């Protein structure tokens, strides 16, 4: 690093400057760190965790996708799993709904039903209900619906059939290729 160049990370005195002049004054430091923090939060909020372009099909909308994501986390709640695993399952469904009018109708009406029941029971939309147990009450009222079953089926296959997640659940993966469970830790099935 050039010792004469001012940098956000070079505290102390500049070689070619007045001895009393710090490399970075307080105002410059606060300005730069504020811009960095603002940029980082924009990445996390705008594109890292929930991006309308990556997850939310424009036709379903941000509210619809936020509701579907919350629903996904409530159907298969794993506090240690990041949203990205749920998003990975829900994204293809949202994108398919742009082309499949029946799927779009199923999802849109399902989100609307969730909100209607939520407002009737708790005076809040589904995504605004803070208590997981209250959201489960709403989900139970839709449990037999094709909407709920579609989401549940996609999640079951998308989460539990994901080899990347198997170690997190304590599942060693498929065993038949390696001689079966009798030869591969039959007594060590801690995931059952």
ZIVENPE-V948162 format. One record per backbone hydrogen bond with DSSP energy under -1.0 kcal/mol. NH is the residue of the N-H (numbers start at 1). CO is the residue of the C=O. E is the energy in kcal/mol with one decimal. If there is no record, write none. Layout:
BEGIN
NH;CO;E + NH;CO;E
END
This chain:
BEGIN
11;9;-1.0 + 21;18;-1.7 + 23;12;-2.5 + 29;25;-2.5 + 30;26;-2.7 + 31;27;-2.2 + 32;28;-2.6 + 33;29;-2.7 + 34;30;-2.2 + 35;31;-2.0 + 36;32;-2.3 + 37;33;-2.6 + 38;34;-2.5 + 39;35;-2.5 + 40;36;-2.6 + 41;37;-2.4 + 42;38;-1.9 + 43;39;-1.8 + 44;40;-2.3 + 45;41;-2.9 + 46;42;-2.2 + 47;43;-1.8 + 48;43;-2.7 + 49;44;-2.4 + 55;51;-3.0 + 56;51;-1.1 + 60;57;-1.0 + 61;57;-2.1 + 65;61;-2.1 + 66;62;-2.6 + 67;63;-2.4 + 68;64;-2.3 + 69;65;-2.5 + 70;66;-2.3 + 71;67;-2.7 + 72;68;-2.5 + 73;69;-2.2 + 74;70;-1.7 + 75;71;-2.4 + 76;72;-2.0 + 81;78;-1.7 + 85;82;-1.3 + 87;83;-3.0 + 88;84;-2.1 + 90;86;-2.4 + 91;87;-2.9 + 94;90;-2.3 + 95;91;-2.7 + 96;92;-2.4 + 97;93;-1.7 + 99;96;-1.1 + 100;96;-2.4 + 104;100;-2.5 + 105;101;-2.4 + 106;102;-2.4 + 107;103;-2.7 + 108;104;-3.2 + 109;105;-2.7 + 110;106;-1.8 + 111;107;-2.6 + 112;108;-2.2 + 113;109;-2.5 + 114;110;-2.5 + 115;111;-2.3 + 116;112;-2.6 + 117;113;-2.7 + 118;114;-2.3 + 119;115;-2.6 + 120;116;-2.2 + 121;117;-2.4 + 122;118;-3.3 + 123;119;-1.6 + 128;125;-1.2 + 129;126;-1.2 + 135;131;-1.8 + 136;132;-2.2 + 137;133;-1.4 + 138;134;-1.4 + 139;135;-2.4 + 140;136;-2.7 + 141;137;-1.1 + 142;139;-1.4 + 145;142;-1.9 + 149;145;-2.3 + 150;146;-2.2 + 151;147;-2.1 + 152;148;-2.9 + 153;149;-2.5 + 154;150;-2.1 + 155;151;-2.4 + 156;152;-2.6 + 157;153;-2.0 + 158;154;-2.4 + 159;155;-3.1 + 160;156;-1.5 + 162;159;-1.1 + 165;162;-2.0 + 169;165;-1.1 + 171;166;-2.5 + 178;175;-1.7 + 179;176;-1.2 + 180;175;-2.8 + 188;185;-1.9 + 190;188;-1.9
END
